[in-house]
Amino acid sequence: MASGEWERAPDVWQETELLLWKPPTAWFSINAFLTTAGLRHWYVNFEHPTRRIETGFDTLDLAVDLVIDPDPSTWMWKEEDEYAHVRRLDVVTDIEHRAVELARTQVLAMIRNGPGGFIHQ
């Protein structure tokens, strides 16, 4: 991430199905990871707003994520140490950081508001 160089690589999605909700201007996406047994967990990925490109859509992951149990009363932050590191390196700029902090607040408010604010199983 710090180098700014990217390379596409083939990969095969395994173990789950994914339902992704990405409001076009949001600095996050909400992902439902589903198995044959049902919802494994929710996953909130903090990222740049999506933009349309010639080959599809583009965004940039901003390192910090939120993992939420199927019952959204239990959740944990993921990769906070990595996020702090990319902040120190200025890979995630102050402007991006402010957008992530606002997005964190929005997502936590959705979780705390219960059925009307966050998707329930």
N, C-alpha and C positions, 0 to 999 in steps of 0.2 A: 504494500500500500504506500509506503514512504517513497519508493522509487518512482511511482506514477506510471510505471510500465505494466501493461496488461497483455495477457496472452489467452486466447480461447483454447479450451481443451474439451475433448469429448468426455461425456460422463453419462451414467445411467442412474436415474432416480430409482431408489429402492425402498422397500419397507412400508411406505405410506403413500396416500394420495394427498394432494395439497389443494386447498381452496384458499385463494389469495384475494384479499380486498385491499385495493390501493387507490384511495382518492387521489386524483391527478396532481393536486397542489400540496398534498400532505408530505411531511417529512418522516413518514412512517408507513409501513404496510402491516396489516393484520393477517396472519396466516393460521389456518386450521389444519393441523396434521391429523389425518384420518387413517385408521386401519380397519380391517374387517370387523374388529371388536367395537369400533366407534371412535370417538375423539380421543387422540393421544394427549394433545395439549395445544394451546394457542401459543403463537410465537409472534412477538411484535419486533419487526426489524426497523431500526431507525436508519433512514436513507434519504438521499436527495429526492425531490419531487421527480416524478416520471416525465420524461420528454420523449416525443415521437422522433424516431430516426428512420432512415430509409429501410433498414432491415427489421424494424420492429419498435421496441421500446428500450430506453436506457435509463439507468439510475446509478447511484454510487452508494454502496454500503458505508455507514459511518461508524462501524465497529461495535457499538453498544446495542444490546438486545434485551428483551424482556420475555421470559418464559412464564406462561400462565397455565395452571392446572385446569382441567375441564370445568371444575368449580372455580370461577374466577376470584374467589376469596384468598387463594394461595398463589403467590407469584414470587419470582426472584429475578434480579438483574443478572445479566450474563456479559462477560468480557469487559467489566468496568476497568480492569487493569490495562487492557489493550487500548481502551478508549483514552485513558489518562496518558498513555504513552504517545498515541498519535496526536493528542493535544499538545504535549511537550514538544513534539517535532513540528508542530504547526501544519500537519497534514490536514487536520480538521481545524479550520480557521475560527476566529472569534465569532464571525457572522454565522458560520455553520453551527458552532456550539450553542449560540443563543437560539437558533432554530430547533436544535435537538432538545434543549431544555424546555422550550415551549411545547414541543411535541410530547415530551415525557409528561408534562403537566396535563396535557389534553388526554393522553391515554390513561393515566392514573385516575383522572376524573371520570372517564367512561367506565372504568372498572368499579370505582366506588359508588357510582350511581346505580349499580345493580342492573336488573333486567332491562330497564329503559335505556341504559347507557352502554352496555356491553353485550355482545352476543352470548346467549345462553343455549345450552344444548337442548 
